[in-house]
Amino acid sequence: MIKAAAVLAGVGAIGVLSWHGATGWAPSTERYPLQGVDLGAEAGPVEWGMVRARGADFAYVVATSGADRRDPAFEAHWAALPDAGLRRGAIHLYSLCQPARAQANAFNAFVPRTDDALPAAVDVSFRADCTARPDRATLIADLEGFIRTVEAHTQKPLLLRVARGVEREYDITAAIRRPVWTVANMVRSDYAARPWRMWRASDFRRVEGIEGPVNWDVVAP
């Protein structure tokens, strides 16, 4: 019994060490010098100065979702990021259930155009609150209209963040030639039709200054 308990304790210790190693992991800064975070919708308070001190160069924050939802914390985060020495970018969570033009107008009305801002990003994922699955031609045309409208406001090319499942079904990155942002934990994500410009390498990293797991991203060198 004593021996069995010791073995179980050892296994538990290895598991704890492995978990701490995973939550502290990030891609090498020698290979990827520019690294940062992206916040999900309705993220809590953030100590941005501390996040900067832990190696983040930039932060993307969700601004809008669909045609009718504004993230209540966006404006505070947007204002705080430059003072913390972090570059800032805004994200729109695209809805397959709402008109693309209305979504673009909602984003443009809420997110200010500033010279220091990084290119805005549109996230295309399957979401629990929307079961619509338009045909590929319709979705591509709608996204192209969304992109044109937002780019007319921001004056910068949009980043296209496409989830693996959406890309598998719609092959969006082959049709829309914009910088690609892919998502895959710890393993280089090469599922897009073109090389990625940004990669979310972890959605469980722990960083001082943010409560809970963090989305950690790197920029292609």
N, C-alpha and C positions, 0 to 999 in steps of 0.2 A: 504493500500500500504506500509506504514511504517513497519507494523508488518510482512508482507510478505518479505520485503527486509531484515529485521532482521533475519528471519528464514533462508533465502538463504545464508546470510553472515555466520550464524552459521554453516550451512552444509558445506560451503566452507572451513571454518576454521578447521572443523573436518577432512575434506579430506586432507588438507595440513598437519595437524598433523599426520594423519595416514600414509601419504606418507613419511614424514620425519622419522617416526618410522620404516617403512619397509626398507628404504634405509640405516638406521643405524643398522639394525638387524643383528645379527650373532648368531650361536648356542653357548651355554654356554661353557666357557673355563673350567669350573669345570668338565663338562662331556667330552669335547673334548679339551684337553690341546694343541694339535698341530693344528694350523690353518694357512691358507695362501691363496694365490691368484693364478689364472692362467690367462694368457693373451691370447686373441684371435689373429688371424693373423693380421699383420700390425698394431699393437698397437702403439700409439704415445709415446712421451717421458714420462719417469717415474722417480720420485724422490724416489729412492728405500730406502734411509735412512728414509724418512718420512713414507713410507709404513711399514717399520720395526717398527717404533715407534708407529704405530697404531695397532700393535698386530700381524702382519704377521710373521710367522716363516720360511716360504719357499715360493718360486715362481716357477711355471711352465710356460714356454714360448714356443710358437710355433716356431719350427725350419724349418720344411719342410711340403709341401703339395703335394700329388701325387708324381710323378716321376720327376717333372721338375720345382718345385717352391720352392725357398728359401725365408724365411722371412727376409726382409732387415734389420730389427731392432734386429734380434736374437743375433748377435755377440756382439753388444754393451750391451744388457741386460745381456748376459751370463757373460761378463767380469765384469760388475758392481755389480752383486748380492753378491759375497763373501765379497767385501769391505763394503757392507751395513749390513753384518751380517745375510744374508738370505741364506738358502740352495737352490740349483737350480736344476731344472729338465727340460728336453726337451720333446716336444710333436711333433708327426707326425700326420698330418691329412690324413687319409687313403682314397684313391680314389677307388671306385668300378669300375672305367673305365680304370685303368692303371695296368700294370703287377706288382704283388707284389714284385718280386725280384728287379725290377728296382726301386721301391719305397724304399725298404730297403737299396739298395746300395746308393741311393741319400741321405738318412738320415745318413748313416755311413760316407759318404764322407764329410758331412758338420758339423756334431756334434762331437766335440772332446771327446775322452774317458778320463775322469778325475776321480780320486779316490773320490773326494768330491761330485760328482753328485748323485742326487737321481735317482732311476730307471726311465728310459725313459717311455713315455706313447704313446700309439697309440689310436687315436680317430676314432671311426667308427660311422659315421652318414650319413644320406641321405643328399646330397648336391645339390644345385640348378644347378651346372655345370655338373652334371652326372646323367643320367637317367637309367643307367644300373642296373639290378637287377639279379645277378647270382643266380643259384640254391644254396641251403644251402651247399651241399657237396663241391661244388667248392669254395665257399667263405671260408668255414672252412679250407680247404686244403691250400688256398692261404694265409690266415692269419697265419696259423701255419708256413708256409715257411717264411713269413715276420718276424715273431717273432724269429724264429731260427737264421736268418741272423743278425738281430739287436742285439740279446743277445750275439752272438759270438763276436760282437764288444764291447758292453757295459759291458759284464761280470756280468750283473745283470738281474733278472727276470723283464720282461716288465709289466707295468700297462696297463690294458685293459679298456679303457673308451668307453662304448657302449651306444648310445642314446636309449631312451625307445622304439621308433618306430622300430629301427633296431633289438633290443633284442626281441621285440614281434614277428617280422617276421622270425628271424633266430635262436633265442635261442642260441646265441653264447657262453654265459658264462657257459652253461651246457656242451659244447663240449671242450672248451679251458680252462684249469685249470691254470689261472694266476690271480693275484690280480685284483679285480674289482674296477673301479671308476665309480660311478653312478651320475646322474644329475637330480635334482628335487628341485624346489624352495620352501624352508621353511618347507617342509614335508619330513621326512625320506624316502629315496628312496629304496624300497625293491623289485624292479621289476626284479632284476637279479636272476639267479638260485642259486647263492651262496652269502653269506654275503659280503657286500662291505668293502673294505679297505680305500677308500676315497670317499667322497660325496661332490659334488658341491651343496652347500646349498642355494646359491643365485647368480643370474646373474645381480642383479641391486643394490647391495650395493655401497655406495659411501665412498671412502677412500681418505684422503688427500695424495697427491703425484701422483695420477692417475686421469686424466681428464675423466669424464664420468663414467658410471656404471662399476662395477668390478665383476668378477667371484670370489666368496669367497668359499673356500673349507675347509673341516675338515678331519682329519685322525681318523679312528676308534681307540678307546682306547685299 
